[in-house]
Amino acid sequence: MESPKRTIDDTRTFFRTLFDFSFSKFITVQMFPALYGIILCASLVGIFYYIFEAFMDSLWKGLFYLTVAGPVAFIAIAAITRALMELYIVIFRMAENVEEIHIMSQKLSGFSNTVDGMRDLTRKLPIWNLVNSGKGEEKKLPPTRGEDKKDVKEKPPEKEKPRKSKDLNWPY
């Protein structure tokens, strides 16, 4: 159970954010649970009203609304409302993440120049040219003392296999 002091602090933070005219924080995400509950209660009241009206019209229509139409309508309203709320939450979280990425990119803006400088420096080193060329092809080392040039077999370059649709790593 939450302490009363934390509840009071959360309430103060909520109202401080509610009346923040700089719009630096999103309050909509914090209001979604209450808004979802209000929408579900309002839909229940509306469904009970239609059931009451159906009973006033005829007994069979009222029983149909009570047993079939009412529950189906409530489940449909709840599912659609939940899906829309989750979509809105995802959109708001994406906006927050984009803001964080923008801040990080500003902090790392000079880092790319440093990395390019290091890459140019390592290309000037002779050992780097022996280990790996810029295009990913391996350079041959000269044969050592005990090896004969005739014993060394050259491998033909491997052809890249075409990707199959099942090789793609899609989440769905």
C-alpha positions as YAML, in Angstrom:
chain: A
units: angstrom
residues:
- id: 1
  name: MET
  ca: [0.00, 0.00, 0.00]
- id: 2
  name: GLU
  ca: [1.30, 3.42, -0.92]
- id: 3
  name: SER
  ca: [2.08, 5.86, 1.82]
- id: 4
  name: PRO
  ca: [-0.15, 8.94, 2.13]
- id: 5
  name: LYS
  ca: [2.85, 11.22, 1.62]
- id: 6
  name: ARG
  ca: [3.65, 9.61, -1.75]
- id: 7
  name: THR
  ca: [0.01, 9.94, -2.83]
- id: 8
  name: ILE
  ca: [0.03, 13.63, -1.92]
- id: 9
  name: ASP
  ca: [3.32, 14.14, -3.81]
- id: 10
  name: ASP
  ca: [1.90, 12.35, -6.86]
- id: 11
  name: THR
  ca: [-1.20, 14.54, -6.72]
- id: 12
  name: ARG
  ca: [0.91, 17.70, -6.48]
- id: 13
  name: THR
  ca: [3.06, 16.53, -9.39]
- id: 14
  name: PHE
  ca: [-0.06, 15.79, -11.43]
- id: 15
  name: PHE
  ca: [-1.55, 19.23, -10.87]
- id: 16
  name: ARG
  ca: [1.82, 20.94, -11.39]
- id: 17
  name: THR
  ca: [2.12, 19.14, -14.73]
- id: 18
  name: LEU
  ca: [-1.52, 19.87, -15.58]
- id: 19
  name: PHE
  ca: [-0.98, 23.62, -15.31]
- id: 20
  name: ASP
  ca: [2.49, 23.65, -16.90]
- id: 21
  name: PHE
  ca: [2.18, 26.00, -19.86]
- id: 22
  name: SER
  ca: [5.55, 24.99, -21.31]
- id: 23
  name: PHE
  ca: [4.18, 21.50, -22.08]
- id: 24
  name: SER
  ca: [7.50, 19.90, -21.16]
- id: 25
  name: LYS
  ca: [5.88, 16.66, -19.91]
- id: 26
  name: PHE
  ca: [3.01, 14.60, -21.24]
- id: 27
  name: ILE
  ca: [0.14, 14.24, -18.79]
- id: 28
  name: THR
  ca: [-2.16, 12.33, -21.13]
- id: 29
  name: VAL
  ca: [-0.41, 9.02, -20.46]
- id: 30
  name: GLN
  ca: [-0.97, 9.47, -16.73]
- id: 31
  name: MET
  ca: [-4.68, 10.11, -17.28]
- id: 32
  name: PHE
  ca: [-5.33, 7.01, -19.43]
- id: 33
  name: PRO
  ca: [-6.23, 4.58, -16.60]
- id: 34
  name: ALA
  ca: [-8.86, 6.95, -15.20]
- id: 35
  name: LEU
  ca: [-10.13, 7.81, -18.67]
- id: 36
  name: TYR
  ca: [-10.41, 4.12, -19.55]
- id: 37
  name: GLY
  ca: [-12.45, 3.48, -16.39]
- id: 38
  name: ILE
  ca: [-14.75, 6.42, -17.12]
- id: 39
  name: ILE
  ca: [-15.34, 5.22, -20.70]
- id: 40
  name: LEU
  ca: [-16.16, 1.68, -19.51]
- id: 41
  name: CYS
  ca: [-18.58, 2.97, -16.84]
- id: 42
  name: ALA
  ca: [-20.27, 5.28, -19.33]
- id: 43
  name: SER
  ca: [-20.64, 2.45, -21.83]
- id: 44
  name: LEU
  ca: [-22.21, 0.25, -19.13]
- id: 45
  name: VAL
  ca: [-24.69, 2.98, -18.27]
- id: 46
  name: GLY
  ca: [-25.54, 3.42, -21.95]
- id: 47
  name: ILE
  ca: [-25.96, -0.32, -22.49]
- id: 48
  name: PHE
  ca: [-28.23, -0.62, -19.44]
- id: 49
  name: TYR
  ca: [-30.30, 2.27, -20.79]
- id: 50
  name: TYR
  ca: [-30.74, 0.46, -24.13]
- id: 51
  name: ILE
  ca: [-31.66, -2.75, -22.30]
- id: 52
  name: PHE
  ca: [-34.26, -0.83, -20.25]
- id: 53
  name: GLU
  ca: [-35.66, 0.74, -23.42]
- id: 54
  name: ALA
  ca: [-35.79, -2.69, -25.09]
- id: 55
  name: PHE
  ca: [-37.73, -4.14, -22.15]
- id: 56
  name: MET
  ca: [-40.16, -1.23, -22.39]
- id: 57
  name: ASP
  ca: [-40.71, -2.08, -26.07]
- id: 58
  name: SER
  ca: [-41.13, -5.87, -25.69]
- id: 59
  name: LEU
  ca: [-40.03, -8.70, -23.41]
- id: 60
  name: TRP
  ca: [-38.23, -10.65, -26.16]
- id: 61
  name: LYS
  ca: [-36.33, -7.63, -27.39]
- id: 62
  name: GLY
  ca: [-35.30, -6.85, -23.82]
- id: 63
  name: LEU
  ca: [-34.10, -10.42, -23.22]
- id: 64
  name: PHE
  ca: [-32.15, -10.31, -26.49]
- id: 65
  name: TYR
  ca: [-30.43, -7.06, -25.51]
- id: 66
  name: LEU
  ca: [-29.78, -8.36, -22.00]
- id: 67
  name: THR
  ca: [-28.26, -11.70, -23.04]
- id: 68
  name: VAL
  ca: [-26.68, -11.07, -26.47]
- id: 69
  name: ALA
  ca: [-26.49, -7.50, -27.72]
- id: 70
  name: GLY
  ca: [-25.52, -5.86, -24.43]
- id: 71
  name: PRO
  ca: [-22.55, -8.10, -23.57]
- id: 72
  name: VAL
  ca: [-21.30, -8.13, -27.18]
- id: 73
  name: ALA
  ca: [-21.52, -4.33, -27.35]
- id: 74
  name: PHE
  ca: [-19.69, -3.94, -24.04]
- id: 75
  name: ILE
  ca: [-16.89, -6.30, -25.06]
- id: 76
  name: ALA
  ca: [-16.55, -4.53, -28.43]
- id: 77
  name: ILE
  ca: [-16.44, -1.09, -26.80]
- id: 78
  name: ALA
  ca: [-13.90, -2.25, -24.21]
- id: 79
  name: ALA
  ca: [-11.66, -3.90, -26.84]
- id: 80
  name: ILE
  ca: [-11.72, -0.92, -29.22]
- id: 81
  name: THR
  ca: [-11.14, 1.56, -26.41]
- id: 82
  name: ARG
  ca: [-8.25, -0.50, -25.04]
- id: 83
  name: ALA
  ca: [-6.63, -0.81, -28.47]
- id: 84
  name: LEU
  ca: [-6.90, 2.93, -29.10]
- id: 85
  name: MET
  ca: [-5.50, 3.76, -25.68]
- id: 86
  name: GLU
  ca: [-2.54, 1.43, -26.22]
- id: 87
  name: LEU
  ca: [-1.94, 3.04, -29.62]
- id: 88
  name: TYR
  ca: [-1.92, 6.49, -28.06]
- id: 89
  name: ILE
  ca: [0.46, 5.34, -25.32]
- id: 90
  name: VAL
  ca: [2.83, 3.92, -27.94]
- id: 91
  name: ILE
  ca: [2.73, 7.20, -29.87]
- id: 92
  name: PHE
  ca: [3.49, 9.24, -26.74]
- id: 93
  name: ARG
  ca: [6.35, 6.92, -25.75]
- id: 94
  name: MET
  ca: [7.77, 7.13, -29.26]
- id: 95
  name: ALA
  ca: [7.71, 10.91, -28.99]
- id: 96
  name: GLU
  ca: [9.59, 10.73, -25.68]
- id: 97
  name: ASN
  ca: [12.15, 8.33, -27.17]
- id: 98
  name: VAL
  ca: [12.66, 10.56, -30.22]
- id: 99
  name: GLU
  ca: [13.35, 13.45, -27.89]
- id: 100
  name: GLU
  ca: [15.92, 11.37, -25.97]
- id: 101
  name: ILE
  ca: [17.58, 10.28, -29.24]
- id: 102
  name: HIS
  ca: [17.77, 13.91, -30.35]
- id: 103
  name: ILE
  ca: [19.46, 14.89, -27.09]
- id: 104
  name: MET
  ca: [21.94, 12.00, -27.38]
- id: 105
  name: SER
  ca: [22.72, 12.87, -31.02]
- id: 106
  name: GLN
  ca: [23.52, 16.43, -29.99]
- id: 107
  name: LYS
  ca: [25.88, 15.14, -27.32]
- id: 108
  name: LEU
  ca: [27.62, 12.82, -29.80]
- id: 109
  name: SER
  ca: [27.76, 15.22, -32.75]
- id: 110
  name: GLY
  ca: [31.54, 15.71, -32.51]
- id: 111
  name: PHE
  ca: [32.19, 12.02, -31.94]
- id: 112
  name: SER
  ca: [31.80, 11.07, -35.62]
- id: 113
  name: ASN
  ca: [34.66, 13.38, -36.59]
- id: 114
  name: THR
  ca: [36.87, 11.64, -34.03]
- id: 115
  name: VAL
  ca: [35.92, 8.20, -35.36]
- id: 116
  name: ASP
  ca: [36.66, 9.26, -38.96]
- id: 117
  name: GLY
  ca: [40.04, 10.56, -37.86]
- id: 118
  name: MET
  ca: [40.85, 7.27, -36.12]
- id: 119
  name: ARG
  ca: [39.85, 5.29, -39.20]
- id: 120
  name: ASP
  ca: [42.14, 7.41, -41.38]
- id: 121
  name: LEU
  ca: [44.96, 6.95, -38.88]
- id: 122
  name: THR
  ca: [44.59, 3.16, -38.77]
- id: 123
  name: ARG
  ca: [44.61, 2.93, -42.57]
- id: 124
  name: LYS
  ca: [48.08, 4.48, -42.54]
- id: 125
  name: LEU
  ca: [49.44, 1.70, -40.33]
- id: 126
  name: PRO
  ca: [51.13, -1.10, -42.36]
- id: 127
  name: ILE
  ca: [49.91, -3.93, -40.11]
- id: 128
  name: TRP
  ca: [46.31, -2.84, -40.65]
- id: 129
  name: ASN
  ca: [46.68, -3.26, -44.41]
- id: 130
  name: LEU
  ca: [47.88, -6.83, -43.93]
- id: 131
  name: VAL
  ca: [45.08, -7.80, -41.60]
- id: 132
  name: ASN
  ca: [42.14, -6.27, -43.39]
- id: 133
  name: SER
  ca: [41.64, -4.10, -46.42]
- id: 134
  name: GLY
  ca: [38.87, -1.57, -46.64]
- id: 135
  name: LYS
  ca: [36.54, -3.76, -48.76]
- id: 136
  name: GLY
  ca: [36.56, -6.88, -46.60]
- id: 137
  name: GLU
  ca: [38.81, -8.90, -48.93]
- id: 138
  name: GLU
  ca: [41.72, -10.70, -47.31]
- id: 139
  name: LYS
  ca: [45.19, -9.86, -48.53]
- id: 140
  name: LYS
  ca: [47.57, -12.74, -48.98]
- id: 141
  name: LEU
  ca: [50.55, -12.91, -46.72]
- id: 142
  name: PRO
  ca: [53.87, -13.88, -48.32]
- id: 143
  name: PRO
  ca: [54.68, -17.61, -47.91]
- id: 144
  name: THR
  ca: [56.76, -18.50, -44.88]
- id: 145
  name: ARG
  ca: [60.10, -20.28, -45.08]
- id: 146
  name: GLY
  ca: [58.86, -23.87, -45.16]
- id: 147
  name: GLU
  ca: [56.00, -23.32, -47.58]
- id: 148
  name: ASP
  ca: [56.37, -23.78, -51.29]
- id: 149
  name: LYS
  ca: [54.36, -21.55, -53.60]
- id: 150
  name: LYS
  ca: [52.99, -24.58, -55.43]
- id: 151
  name: ASP
  ca: [51.48, -26.06, -52.24]
- id: 152
  name: VAL
  ca: [49.36, -23.00, -51.57]
- id: 153
  name: LYS
  ca: [45.98, -23.40, -53.26]
- id: 154
  name: GLU
  ca: [43.86, -20.44, -54.06]
- id: 155
  name: LYS
  ca: [40.23, -20.69, -53.16]
- id: 156
  name: PRO
  ca: [37.77, -19.33, -55.68]
- id: 157
  name: PRO
  ca: [35.75, -16.43, -54.32]
- id: 158
  name: GLU
  ca: [32.51, -17.58, -52.74]
- id: 159
  name: LYS
  ca: [29.34, -16.32, -54.34]
- id: 160
  name: GLU
  ca: [26.83, -14.73, -52.06]
- id: 161
  name: LYS
  ca: [23.72, -16.86, -51.72]
- id: 162
  name: PRO
  ca: [20.42, -15.17, -52.47]
- id: 163
  name: ARG
  ca: [18.33, -14.54, -49.41]
- id: 164
  name: LYS
  ca: [15.27, -16.64, -48.99]
- id: 165
  name: SER
  ca: [12.10, -15.22, -47.54]
- id: 166
  name: LYS
  ca: [12.42, -17.43, -44.47]
- id: 167
  name: ASP
  ca: [15.91, -16.03, -43.78]
- id: 168
  name: LEU
  ca: [14.55, -12.56, -43.14]
- id: 169
  name: ASN
  ca: [14.37, -11.78, -39.45]
- id: 170
  name: TRP
  ca: [10.99, -10.11, -39.19]
- id: 171
  name: PRO
  ca: [9.22, -10.01, -35.84]
- id: 172
  name: TYR
  ca: [5.89, -11.09, -37.36]
...
